[in-house]
Amino acid sequence: MKKFLNKLGTHTTLIIVSLISIFPFLWLISTSLKGSGENIFAYPPQLIPTDFTFENYIGVWNKVNIIGYFINSMIVAVSTVILNLILSSLAAYPLARMEFKGKKIAFFAILATIMIPFQAIMLPVYLITIKLRLIDSVNNFCGYLGMIMPFAVSAFGIFIMRQAFLSIPKEMEEAAIVDGCNVFQVFLKVLLPMVKPSLAVLAIFTFIGSWGEFLWPSIVLSKESLYTLPVGINNLQGMFSSNWRYIAAGSIISIIPIIIFFLSMQKYFISGENEGAIKG
């Protein structure tokens, strides 16, 4: 009975915490489905709409360039994911499998950058971006590069991939070298296919972070045609005089790609995180 009560208390606590965590998302969905005659700020909150409608989604779709914002977000997010996977893997490989002077110093210096928030270095990064002319006033391609390049590689990604490479037995690498593989072939054809779960984990975190990035695109962009979904959705506040039903509908639309991407990669998520924690 004591064991049963302990489990009951644990599960009850977890359910309550889960409901509290998911409540803002449920309120967002409820608001997006409420008609204009219903009070969305009623207290206590009413999650089930009495005036159920999809007009908010139709209105946002017709009056805002959702497709254009979506394409911009997809270009930025996918490019950032690809660059992170490539550059983080290339940086992590020598830190995990090679011996050279200053390896530990380099690794800890990379890890130290995690403690520095992007807002602290945003001004110098912005000045560098201006100097390199990676802004949309030059052309659209440079505008995309200006949003992508500051997040093309991360210390977190290097750490994840280093831990994944460390979990692979040294004998696999030695056998490949005996068979005639050079260093790059060992990396590309032997080690990289064995760390697919960690690559998937890094892809998920990078995609979510890049898709939801608001501050940097809102600073570096001047053309509305290049706005990403978070920046475009934020403009709804002024465009429709704070029509929160439209804002909620646009927010739900912007969340859908993240959910789809996560569900498509979720089978790798747990195994990849566990793999990255095997060795330190």
Secondary structure, DSSP 8 states (H G I E B T S, - for coil): -HHHHHHHHHHHHHHHHHHHHHHHHHHHHHHHTB-TTS-TT-SS---S-SSB-SHHHHHHHHHS-HHHHHHHHHHHHHHHHHHHHHHHHHHHHHHHH---TTHHHHHHHHHHGGGS-HHHHHHHHHHHHHHTT-STTT-HHHHHHHHHGGGS--HHHHHHHHHHHHTS-HHHHHHHHHTT--HHHIIIIIIHHHTHHHHHHHHHHHHHHHHT--HHHHHH---GGG--HHHHHHTHHHHTTS-HHHHHHHHHHHHHHHHHHHHHHHHHHHHHHHHHTS--
